[in-house]
């Protein structure tokens, strides 16, 4: 019964995408002239792995391309080719093509065959040119016995009288028929063995069929090899790692420094007495691959458990006596267990931000070459973790910020020399955790924002009024307006006025904020603050009229009694609150959301909660504070739609629904009032 291999396609695509990213990072570490052998081996292993997987699933185009790439990499690995800048560029373009071929195969759409064919030709041409330059003597594999005339088992070279140095290993290698179809090359394995010591080879052609019955993609040969080497047995076994599961392999350790017999033993049932091979232990499984949908289901279940725990907590104060004490103690223990379970599930969803940072070395390298600006990329805090959902959505904003720093911020080498700066500009990515939030900073040591030019462009495009007075912060924030750009002419890097707008919108959608600090001649720093997760938050429950709302704890600055606070009316701009020497706009949630007022509620009673969103403060008028609790965020967009100022909803312990306030959205809805008060 044949196995349906399509069930493994998704795993292959996912693993290949990760492997290609690893290959790209290794290529960026490849030094011209004196490359690290381990880096080249890493690149080769990725290409070989993808080739083998593609061959298994019948992806012919991917197999063919990766075979050509693998051949070139083998030339590098054997030092028959040297690493140059042009070769490094060619290999990076090969990574791009492999990634595109895999995506096209996964989406069942055609790939640019001409682009693939052109690049594959370049790879094969480079190998052919090296082969043509080699001498005829060098073309033959040194140290390997050629196969003589066909017999059941070909004889080995003549006996040498003197013993050979090192331990003698008998290697019996019998491939399965599908070995070649899986992308394995026996000759390459033998070349690796030859690098470990002196090698003698004997081939068994007894299974070779008649020419008319021969399948060119099947392997009918078997080999018996003798290796004299000081390498440990495990190193020899590792040479055959790629053929594991595609062959029958025996590695037998014979007497050290033994003189070779008249012939290497063929691969036959009767084998000479030798030490029994030790079983090769499989690597301990330290991780498993789990679909994000399963983790989301687990997170939803934990969320429902949090709600149930809140419901049970409602009954604790209602029961007196010893039974009530036991109930409250049990509820307290349940709360600790639920919180521990919740934190454990959250840790499963947390991913190091290095997964996003790893995209940028290639981007910086390419832009450096295109713009003629020497650049150095520094990255720190890559081990900082955040929720996978947040991680997936922050990649594009960071990419736009890095491109902006390079195109607009970093000066040309001539300008940097005139300013007394080193010719190589620096872009720094830094991440760190701050409480329940994560901060990501993107900075450069360029010329800084040109405020006069920004103001002139904003006036030219009608984005601000001529009589409008803006603070330094307000001027810097103009770059986030849709359609704004200081470039006179758009190019494929920037100038269309959409990149920074995307940054602001995506950060706002994640419930975060972004700040800009710039110093003329010194550089610019973009600081992004994001929640660690979007699934659960710590909130303060407030009552407005007959409705309950959740205010994120992280956004609360202070709460004041209404009768002790100083509230004034500004003509045309509503109410403002005098708070610690500054005036803040006041938002009455009852009016904003048309909530029904509580019977008998007096307008001068209640509380004002000073909150902060997008770096700006304002006051929220509420009737009552109920308590703090962790809430599970349920999105509104799925079943209803986007509501400005609302981040989602949650279910309270009594079963009622409370809306979760979005401080960034409320800030945008009253921005005109904030600017007017500030002016």
N, C-alpha and C positions, 0 to 999 in steps of 0.2 A: 504494500500500500504506500503510495507516494505521499509525502508531507506537503501541505500547503505552506509555501514559504512567504506568502504575502502577509501573514500574521507577524512576521519579523521585520517588515519594511520600516515601520515607524521607529523601531529601536535602531535600525541601521542608519536612518537619516539623522536621528538625534545624536548618536555616537559619532557619526562622520562629521557633523557640524562642529562638535566639540573638538574633534581631532584636527580639523582644518584650522580652527582658531589656535590650537596648540602649535600647529605647523607654522602658521603665520608669525606667531611670537618667536619661535625658534629662528625663523629666517631673519627677523629683525635683529637678532643677537649674533648673526653670522658675521664674523670679521673678515674683511677683504684681505687676502694674502695669507693670513695665518688663522684659519678657522678652527674652532674647537671641534675635535672629533666627535664628542658626545652630542653636540648640537646637530651635526650632520646625521648621526645615527638616529636621533629623534625624528628628524625630518623624513629620513628614509623609512622608518618604521610606520609613520603615519601614512605615507604614500602606499606602502605595501599592504597595510591593513585595509585601506579603502579599496585598493585594487582587488584583494581577495574577497571582500564582501560583495563588491559589485559583480565579480565573476560568479559568485555563488547564486546571486539573484538574477543573473542573466542580463545585467545592464552593460551591453556590449560597448557602447560609446565611452562610458566612464572607464571601463576596464582597459580599453585600448589607449586612452589618453594617459591614465595613470601608469600604464606599463611603460610608455615612452618617458614619462617623468621619472619613474623608478630607475630606468636604465641610465639616465643622466645622473641621478643622485648616486648610483652605484659607482660611476666614474669619479664623482667627487669623494666618495667614501674611500675608494682605493687610491686617492691622490693622483689619479691620472689626469684630472682636470683641476685647475686652480680657481678659487673663488674670486671673481671680479665684480665690479659694480654693475656691469651690464648683465652678468649671469645672475646676480642677486635680483635685479629688476625682472628678468625673465622668470625666475622662480616665483616671485610675488605675483606676477601676472598669471602664472599657472595656478596659484592658489585661488585667485579670483575666478578663473574659468572652472576649476573643480567645484567651487561653491555654487556657481551659477548652474552647472550641469546637474548637481544634486537637487537644487531647488526646482529646476525644470522637470526632472524625473519625478520628484515628489508631487508636483502640481499637475503632472501629465500634460505639459505644454512643450512646444518645440523649443530647442535651444538654438543659438546662433551657430550653426554648423560651420560657417565660413571662418568665424573667429576661432573656433576650436581647432579646425584643420590648419589654419595659419600658425597658431601657436605650437601645435603638435609638430608641424614641419620644422619650426625653429629649434625645438628640442632635439629632434632626430638629426637635424643638420649639424648641430653642435657636436653630438656624439660621433657622427660620421666623419666630421673634419678631424676630430682627435684620432679616430681609427686610421684615417688616411695618412696622418703624420707619423704614426707609429711604425717602427721597422718591422719587417716580416718576422724576425726572430722574436720580437717582443709580442707579436700577435698571438703566438702560441702560449698557452698557459704553462709557465715554468713549474717544475716539480710535480706535475701530474702525469700519470701514465696514460698514454693513448690506448683506446680500445683496439685490440687486434681483430683478426678475421673472426666472423661469427662462429661461436661454439656455444655449448651449453653454459660454460662459464669460462670467461677469458682469463688467460694467465697473467700473473703479475710480473714485474721486472725481475731480472735475475737476482739471485741471492748475493748479498754483500757479506763479506766475511767478518768485517769488524762490527761490533755492537754500536748502536746509535744512542745518543744522549737522550735522557728523559724517560718518562713512562710510556710504555707501548699500550695503545688502546685498540681493541678490535671493535669496529663500528659496522653493524649490519643494518642497512637502510633499504627497506622494501616499501616504496610508495604505493598508495592505492591508485586506482585508475584515474580518479578525478584530481590528482595532485596539481597537474598543470592548469586545469580549468579554474582552480582556486587561486591562481596567480603566483604559485611557487616555482622557483627555478632551481633544479638540483645543482647545476654548475655554480650558481652563486653560493650555495651552501658549501660546496667543496672549496671555493676560493676563500671563504671565511675560515674553514678548517686549516687550509694551508698557511694562513697567517698565524696559526697557533703552533706550528711545528712542521716536521717533514711528513708528507702524506703519500701513501701509495693507494691506488684505486684499482679495483677489479669489478667488471660489469657482468651481470647475469642477464642474458638475452633469451633465456629459454621460453619466456612467455610471449615473445614477439610473434604476432600472427602473420599470415601471408599478406602481401602488399595490398591485395584487393580488399581485405578485411580490416585493414589498419585504420584506426580513428586518430587523426593528427592531434586531437585535443586530449587523448588518453595517454597515460604513462605505463608502458609495458616492461620497463627495465627495472632492475634492482642492482644494488651496489654493495660490495664488501670493501671496507676501507681499513687501512692500518695507519695510525697516527702516532708519531713519536713526539711527545710534547711535555713540557714542565707545567702546563696548565692543569688545574683541577678538573675532575670529571664533570662537575656541574657546568663549567664554562663550555665544555663540548656539547652538553645537552642543550644549553641555551642557544647554540647555533641553529638548532632544529625547532626552536620555539614556534616559528611561523608555520611549520609543517605539522604541528601537533594536531592529531585527529585525522590527518591525511596520509599517514604512513604507519608502518610498524618499525620501531627503532629499538636496537639493542646497543648499549655502550658497555663493553667489557674491558676491565683493566687487567692486562697481562703483566708478566714480570718486567720490572724496570730494567732498562738498558739491555734488553734482550736482543740477540741477533735475529734478524727476520728469517722466517722459514723460506723454503724454496718458492713458495707461492702464497699469496694471501688467500685465506679460506673463502670459498664462495659462499653465497647465501643458500645453504642447504640444510636439511633437517639435522644432520650430525655436525655439531660444533665442537671445537677443541675445549678442553677443560679450562675454565676461567672462573674468576671471582664473580659471583652472582651480582647482577646490578641492583643497586639500592632503589627502592621505589621513589619516583619523583613526586614530592608532595605538592599538591595544588596550593596556590596562594590562598591564605585565609580571606574569606569574604568580609570586608570591612564596611561595605556600603551596598545599598540596593537602589535601583532606579524605580521611583514611584511617580505615577502621573499626577500632575498638579490638581486634576479634577478630584482625585481621591483625597488629597490633602484638604481641598476646599470642602468636600463632604464631611470630613472629620472636624474641620473648623466650624461648620454649621451645626454639627451635633453638639460640640462643646458650647457653642453660643446658646443653643436651646437649653442646655444644662445650666448655664449661667442664669437664664431667665427663670427656669424652674426653681433654682436656689433662691432667687429674689422673691418669688411667690411664697415659698415656704417661710422665708424670713418675716413675712407679714404676720404670721401666726405666733411668733415668739413672744412678743409683749402681751399677747391676749390671754396667756395661760399662766396662772399663779401656782405657787406651791412647789413641792419637790418635782412634780412632773414637768412643770414649766422650766425649772432649772435644768433638768436633764434634756429637755427639748432644745433649750437655748445652747447648751454645751454641744449637743449633737449638730445643731445648725452651724455653730462656730467651726467645728471640725470639718463639716461639709464644705464650708466656705474656703477653708485652707486647702482642702483637697481639690476643689474645683479650680481654685486659682493656680495651684501647682500643675494640674492637668492642662489648664489653659496656657500657661507659660511654656510647658513642654511642647504643645502643638505649635505655638508661635515660633519656638526655636527651630522646629522642622521647616517652617516656611521661610526662615531667615537665610539669606544668601550673602556672601561677602561682596562688597561693592567692587572688588577687583575684577569681577566678571564684566562689569561695564568699563572700568578703567582699561582693560586689556584691548579695547578697540582703538585706543587713541595713539599708541606708538606708530601704527601704520599710517593713520590720518596725518599726524604731524610730519612724518617722513615724506609723504607724497606732497603735502602743501609746501614743505621746505624746498623741495626740488622745483616745484612749479613756480613759486614766487621768488626764488633766488634768495631766500632768507635763511641763514644758518640758524637752526633751532635746537634747543635742548628741552626735553619733556621730563619733568620731575613728578613723581607720583608718591603719595604717602597716605597712610590710613586705609590701605586696600583691604585690610582684615576687618574693617568696620562692617557690621551686618545690618541689613534692613529687609523688610518683607519683599518677597519675590514680585508681588504685584506692583509695589512702588518701584522696584528695580527695573522692571520692564518698561515703565513709563518715563523714567528719568534719563534714559540713554539719549534720546533725540535732543532734549534741551541741553544736555552737556555737550553734545556734538556741536550744536549751534554756537555755544559759548566759546568753545575752543577755536572754532573757525573764525569767530569774530575777533578773538584775541590775536590770532595770527595775521589776519588780513588787515584789521583796523588798528590793532594795538602795537604790534612789533614793527619797529621802523626798519628801513633798508640798512644794509651794512654801512653804506656811506653816511646816512643820517646818524646812525649810532656812533660811528667814529667821530663825527663832528661834535656830538654831545658828550664825548669822553666815555662812552660805554663800550664794553667788549662787543665784537662783531656778532657773537652768537646770542640770540635772544632766548629767554626762558619762559616757558609756560608751566605752571605748577597746578596740579590737581591734588587736593587735600580733603580728606573726609574724617570726621570724628563724631562720636556720640555725645549729646548734651541732654541729659535727663531722658525724657521720653521722645526726644527728637534726634534727628541726624542732621549735621551741618556738612555741606559740601562747598568747598571754595575753589573757584577757578580764577587764577591770577596770572598776570604777565608783568614783565619789567619794561614795557614799551613806553610810548609817549603820553599815555593817559587820554581821557576824553577831552575833546576840544569843545568847551562849553559854548563859546561864541558861535562856532560853526553849527552846533546842534540847535541853538536858538534861531539862527538865521534860517536853517532848513525848516524848522517847525513853523516859523512865520510864513515862509515861502509856500508851504503846502497847506496853510490854513489850519494847522493842528492846534495853534494857540492864538490868542488875540494880541494885538500890538500893545494894548494897555495892560496886559496881564503880567503880574509880578510873580516870579517863581523862585523858590528857594534853591540852594545848590542840589538838594536831593530831588526836587521836582524837575530840575533841568536834566539830571542824569536819568531819571525815569522816563524821559521823552523817548529814549531809544527803544522802549518796549511798545510804543504805539504802532498800530497796524499801518503798514505802508511807509514807515519812516526809515530813511537811510541817508547817510552823508556822502555816499559814493556818487560821483557824477554820472558814472556809467555802470550799468549792471554787468556782472560776469557770472560764471558758473560757480563762484565761491560765495559772493555776497552782492549786495546792491539792490535787491528787489524789495527790501523792507518787510520780509516775512519771517526771517529767522528769529529775531528777538521777540517778535510777537508770539511765535509758537512757544518760545521758552516761558514767557509770562503766563500764557494760557494753560500750558501743561502743568506748571508748578501750582497754579491756582486750583486746578482740578484735583490735584493731589492733597489739597488742604495745606499747602506750604506757602512760603513767602520768599522773596528774593530782594536783596539789597545790593546797591552798587556804591563802591567807594573808589574814587579816582584822584590821583595827584599828578598834576602836569609834569611831564618829564620823568616820572617815576613808575607809572604803570596803573593798572586797574585791577580791582578785585571784585568778583561777583560772589556773593554769599547766599546759598540756598539752604533754607531750613525746611525739613520735611518730617512728617510723623513716621515713626518706625513701622507702623502698620496701619492699614485702613479698615481692618476687620473689627477691632475692639478699641474703645477709648475710655478714659476716665472722665466722667462728666458730673456736673452739678445740675440737679433737677430743680427747676424753677417753675412757679405757677404764674400765669398771666391770664386773668379773667377765669374762665372755666377750663383752660387748656394748660397742659404741662409741656415744657420744653427742656432740652438738654443743652447746657453750655459746656464746651470742652474746658476742663480744668486748666489746661496749659494756656488758655487765652484770658483767664481772669486775672486782673491786677488787684482789685480791691472792691469791697461792697460797702455802701454807705446808706444810712437812713435818709429818706427823702426830706424829712422836715429839718434835718441838720445840714443838708447840702444846699449850696447856693445855686439856684437855677434862674437864669435870666432869659428874656426873649429878645431875639435879634430880628429886626424887621426884614422880612423876606427870606430869612434863613432858619426860622424855628427857634428851638430852645438850645441853650448852651449851659454847660456845667463848669463852675469854677473849681478846678481841682489842682492843688499844689502849684499854684502860680500860673496855670495855663487854662485856657477855655476849651472844653471838649463838647462836640455836638451831642445831643441827647436823642436817643431813638426810643420811642414808645412802641413796644412790640404789639400791644393791643391794637393800636391804630395801623401799624405796618401790615399785620396779618389779619386784620378785621376780626379779632377774637372777641367773643361775647364777654362783657364785663360781669364780674361777680356781683350778686345782689348786695346792695348796701355798701359797696366799696367807695371810699373817699379818695378824690384825686390827689390829695396832699399826703396820703399814706403810702406805704410800700417801701421799696428799696431801689437804689441805683447801683447797678453793677458796672464798674469800670472794666472794660475789656479791650483787647488789642488784636488787630488784624492787619496783615500786610505792613507792619511797622507803625500803624496809626492807632490812636486810642479814641474811644468814644464811650458814652454812657448808655446802658440798657435799663429801662424802667421795667421792673418786675414787681409782682405783688407779694411773693413769698419764696423763701428758699426752703426746699424740703430735705435735701441731703445729697451726699456724694455716693456714686456707685459706678462700677464698670458696666458699660452697655455694649451690646452687639449692634454694629452698624448694619442696617438694611437699606440698600440703595432704592431710590425712588424712580430712577430712570428706567428700570426694567419694566415696571408695571404702570408707570404714570408718565413721568417726564421730568425735565430739569426745572427746578424752582430756585430762583435767585435767593440766596441767603439761607437755604436749607441744604445741609450736607447729607441727610438721610433720615431714617426713622428707627425707632427701637420699641421693644415691648417691655413695659414696666412690670414690676412684681405683681401688681393687681390686675394684670391683663390688658391695661389700657395702652394706647399707642402714643408715644411722645416724639415730636420732631426734634432733630438734632440741628442746632444752629451752625451755620457756616460763617465764621467771622470774616473771612476774606470776601465772601459774597456780600455780607452786610456792609463792609467797608466800601465796596464798589458802588453799592446802591446809594450811599450818602457821600460819595467823594466830593461832589460839588459843595456840600455844606462844610466838609472838613477843610477844603482849600479856602473857602470864604472866611471861616473862623481863623485859620492860620494867617491869612492876609490882614 
